[in-house]
Amino acid sequence: MFKHSCIMPLAVLLFCWPHTQGGAQNRELTAETTGHRYVFYTPGKEPAAPAKTLASLRLALSPCANRLTVMDYNLQAQVYQDSDIQKARHDGLHWSAQSERGITRYIPRITLTARNKPVEIGTVMVIEYFSQDLADKDGITREAVEHIPLVLTSKGQTIVFDGIGVPLFKSETQGSNLAGRISSSQQGKELLGMIISLFQEGELLYQQYAPAVLSKFCAPAMAEPQKPRHFQQGEFQPPPRPWRRGP
């Protein structure tokens, strides 16, 4: 009787064991700040991203992070684009121009490996998105801050997930006149890079960033959530003609 009574709980424990480990597939968590549902995949199980727009970020360790933390975690980030771009041609009596304008959402795909330290429940990944003004390369703006609650991930396991991303508007125009003079202009913004951090109860565990110019924006404190700008339809006017008629 004693043997049977021990075997039954043991059988139940063995049945439940895989479902309680950090490597379970397609786990989900919802962020309190945005209500966004995040789906966590094992590598190779994530949805395909558009290959034409997929770019890897060369992340560097933040000056605010302990250098020993590179032994605890491995972080990789790629960015793909979801664009709503309108193309148009403009013809005048003495000039012609082509333009592209619209909104591009830059979406990060994160691969996080718990190398020598597990990702505990309550760990939050903070992604800070920075843009660059196309007309002023020194114009850097923090566009949004995203807080992502992470699932329990055991030591040696890897998870893959997508962030919400950030939408940015840009307009590009190129034209020429009868004299063969060519003119081009750019307006709006594009994604410059990101700072990606791990926090546990407000304490910085790990932080990386790209590109190098964002080093001065790294900080050990958790940035408050910041929603990206919401663009209204028809908010931007058509680009001006490249030349006015002379007197």
C-alpha positions as CSV (number, residue, x, y, z in Angstrom):
1,M,0.0,0.0,0.0
2,F,2.8,2.4,0.9
3,K,4.6,1.6,-2.4
4,H,1.5,2.4,-4.5
5,S,0.9,5.6,-2.5
6,C,4.4,6.9,-3.3
7,I,4.3,5.9,-7.0
8,M,1.2,7.8,-7.8
9,P,2.5,11.3,-6.6
10,L,5.8,10.5,-8.3
11,A,4.0,9.7,-11.6
12,V,2.1,12.9,-11.4
13,L,5.3,14.9,-10.7
14,L,7.0,13.4,-13.7
15,F,4.0,14.1,-15.9
16,C,4.0,17.8,-14.9
17,W,7.8,18.3,-14.9
18,P,8.2,19.3,-18.5
19,H,5.4,21.8,-18.2
20,T,7.0,23.6,-15.3
21,Q,10.4,24.1,-16.9
22,G,11.7,27.3,-18.4
23,G,12.1,25.8,-21.9
24,A,8.4,25.2,-22.6
25,Q,7.4,26.4,-26.1
26,N,5.0,29.2,-27.0
27,R,4.6,30.6,-23.6
28,E,2.8,34.0,-23.3
29,L,2.9,36.9,-21.0
30,T,1.0,40.2,-21.1
31,A,2.6,43.5,-20.3
32,E,0.8,45.6,-17.7
33,T,1.9,48.9,-19.2
34,T,0.6,48.3,-22.8
35,G,-1.6,45.2,-22.6
36,H,0.5,43.7,-25.4
37,R,0.7,39.9,-25.4
38,Y,4.2,38.5,-25.9
39,V,4.8,35.0,-27.3
40,F,8.1,33.3,-26.4
41,Y,9.4,30.7,-28.7
42,T,12.3,28.3,-28.7
43,P,14.9,29.0,-31.5
44,G,13.6,27.8,-34.9
45,K,9.9,27.9,-33.8
46,E,9.4,31.6,-34.2
47,P,7.4,33.0,-37.2
48,A,9.5,33.9,-40.2
49,A,10.5,37.5,-40.5
50,P,10.8,39.4,-43.9
51,A,14.3,38.5,-45.0
52,K,14.7,41.6,-47.2
53,T,14.3,44.0,-44.2
54,L,16.0,41.8,-41.5
55,A,19.1,43.4,-40.1
56,S,21.3,42.4,-37.1
57,L,22.4,44.9,-34.5
58,R,26.0,44.7,-33.3
59,L,25.4,45.1,-29.6
60,A,28.1,46.2,-27.2
61,L,28.1,45.9,-23.4
62,S,26.9,49.1,-21.7
63,P,29.4,51.1,-19.6
64,C,26.8,50.8,-16.8
65,A,26.8,47.0,-16.8
66,N,29.1,44.7,-14.9
67,R,31.5,43.1,-17.4
68,L,31.0,39.7,-15.6
69,T,27.4,39.6,-16.7
70,V,28.5,38.6,-20.2
71,M,29.0,35.1,-18.7
72,D,25.4,35.1,-17.4
73,Y,23.4,36.1,-20.5
74,N,23.8,36.2,-24.3
75,L,21.6,38.7,-26.1
76,Q,21.1,39.0,-29.9
77,A,18.9,41.5,-31.6
78,Q,17.6,41.8,-35.2
79,V,15.3,44.4,-36.6
80,Y,12.7,43.9,-39.4
81,Q,10.5,46.5,-41.0
82,D,6.7,46.7,-41.7
83,S,6.3,49.6,-44.1
84,D,3.3,51.5,-45.5
85,I,5.1,53.6,-48.1
86,Q,3.4,55.5,-50.9
87,K,5.3,56.1,-54.1
88,A,4.3,58.9,-56.5
89,R,5.6,60.7,-59.6
90,H,5.1,64.4,-60.0
91,D,5.4,66.1,-63.4
92,G,5.5,69.8,-64.1
93,L,6.1,72.0,-67.2
94,H,9.8,72.3,-66.6
95,W,10.5,69.6,-63.9
96,S,9.7,66.1,-62.8
97,A,10.1,64.3,-59.4
98,Q,9.6,61.0,-57.7
99,S,8.8,60.6,-54.1
100,E,8.4,58.0,-51.4
101,R,6.7,58.8,-48.2
102,G,5.0,56.9,-45.4
103,I,5.4,55.2,-42.1
104,T,7.8,52.3,-41.3
105,R,7.5,50.3,-38.1
106,Y,10.8,48.9,-36.9
107,I,10.2,45.6,-35.0
108,P,13.0,44.0,-32.9
109,R,13.4,40.2,-32.8
110,I,15.2,39.3,-29.6
111,T,17.1,36.1,-28.8
112,L,18.0,35.7,-25.1
113,T,20.0,32.8,-23.7
114,A,20.4,32.2,-20.0
115,R,24.0,31.1,-20.1
116,N,25.1,30.6,-16.5
117,K,22.2,32.2,-14.7
118,P,18.4,31.6,-15.1
119,V,16.0,34.3,-16.0
120,E,13.8,34.5,-12.9
121,I,10.1,35.3,-12.8
122,G,9.8,39.1,-12.4
123,T,12.6,39.9,-14.8
124,V,11.8,42.7,-17.2
125,M,13.5,43.6,-20.4
126,V,13.5,47.3,-21.2
127,I,13.9,48.4,-24.9
128,E,14.7,52.0,-25.5
129,Y,14.2,53.0,-29.2
130,F,16.2,55.9,-30.6
131,S,15.7,57.7,-34.0
132,Q,17.9,59.8,-36.2
133,D,16.6,62.9,-38.0
134,L,17.2,62.5,-41.7
135,A,17.8,66.2,-42.2
136,D,20.0,66.5,-39.1
137,K,22.3,63.5,-38.4
138,D,23.0,64.9,-35.0
139,G,19.3,65.0,-34.1
140,I,18.8,61.9,-31.9
141,T,15.5,61.3,-30.1
142,R,14.4,58.6,-27.7
143,E,11.1,57.7,-29.4
144,A,9.7,55.0,-27.1
145,V,10.5,52.8,-24.1
146,E,9.0,49.3,-24.0
147,H,8.8,47.1,-20.9
148,I,8.6,43.3,-21.6
149,P,7.9,40.8,-18.8
150,L,10.0,37.7,-19.3
151,V,9.1,34.1,-18.6
152,L,11.1,31.8,-16.4
153,T,14.0,30.6,-18.5
154,S,16.3,27.9,-17.0
155,K,20.0,28.0,-17.2
156,G,21.3,27.0,-20.7
157,Q,17.9,27.6,-22.4
158,T,17.1,30.2,-25.1
159,I,13.9,32.2,-25.9
160,V,13.0,34.2,-29.0
161,F,10.3,36.9,-29.1
162,D,9.4,40.1,-30.9
163,G,9.0,43.6,-29.4
164,I,6.2,46.0,-30.3
165,G,8.6,48.2,-32.2
166,V,8.3,51.9,-33.1
167,P,6.7,53.6,-36.1
168,L,8.6,56.4,-37.8
169,F,7.6,58.7,-40.7
170,K,9.9,59.7,-43.6
171,S,9.7,61.3,-47.0
172,E,12.3,61.2,-49.8
173,T,12.0,63.2,-53.0
174,Q,14.3,63.2,-56.0
175,G,13.7,65.4,-59.1
176,S,15.2,67.0,-62.1
177,N,14.5,70.0,-64.4
178,L,14.9,70.6,-68.1
179,A,18.5,71.9,-67.5
180,G,19.5,68.5,-66.1
181,R,19.8,69.8,-62.6
182,I,19.1,67.1,-60.0
183,S,17.8,67.8,-56.5
184,S,17.0,65.4,-53.7
185,S,15.6,65.9,-50.2
186,Q,14.9,63.8,-47.1
187,Q,12.5,64.5,-44.2
188,G,11.4,62.6,-41.2
189,K,13.2,59.9,-39.1
190,E,14.6,56.4,-39.3
191,L,15.6,54.0,-36.5
192,L,19.1,54.7,-35.2
193,G,19.4,51.9,-32.6
194,M,18.3,50.6,-29.3
195,I,19.4,50.1,-25.7
196,I,18.3,46.8,-24.3
197,S,18.4,46.1,-20.5
198,L,17.4,43.4,-18.1
199,F,16.1,44.4,-14.7
200,Q,15.1,42.4,-11.6
201,E,13.1,44.4,-9.0
202,G,14.5,47.6,-10.4
203,E,18.1,46.5,-10.3
204,L,20.1,46.4,-13.5
205,L,21.2,42.9,-14.4
206,Y,22.5,43.3,-18.0
207,Q,22.6,46.0,-20.6
208,Q,23.7,46.3,-24.2
209,Y,23.3,48.9,-26.9
210,A,23.9,49.7,-30.6
211,P,25.3,51.8,-32.2
212,A,28.2,53.3,-30.3
213,V,26.8,56.8,-30.3
214,L,24.1,55.7,-27.9
215,S,26.7,55.0,-25.2
216,K,26.0,58.4,-23.6
217,F,22.3,57.5,-23.2
218,C,23.0,54.3,-21.2
219,A,21.9,54.5,-17.6
220,P,21.6,52.1,-14.6
221,A,18.1,53.2,-13.7
222,M,15.0,51.7,-15.4
223,A,13.5,54.1,-17.9
224,E,9.8,54.7,-17.5
225,P,7.5,53.3,-20.2
226,Q,7.0,55.6,-23.1
227,K,4.5,55.0,-25.8
228,P,5.6,55.8,-29.4
229,R,4.0,58.6,-31.3
230,H,0.6,57.8,-32.9
231,F,0.4,59.1,-36.5
232,Q,-2.9,60.4,-37.8
233,Q,-4.0,59.6,-41.3
234,G,-3.4,62.6,-43.6
235,E,-1.1,64.2,-41.1
236,F,1.6,64.9,-43.5
237,Q,1.2,67.0,-46.6
238,P,2.5,66.1,-50.1
239,P,6.1,67.1,-50.7
240,P,6.7,70.5,-52.3
241,R,7.8,70.7,-55.9
242,P,11.6,70.7,-56.1
243,W,11.9,74.1,-58.0
244,R,9.9,77.2,-58.4
245,R,9.8,79.0,-61.7
246,G,12.3,81.8,-62.0
247,P,11.1,85.4,-62.6
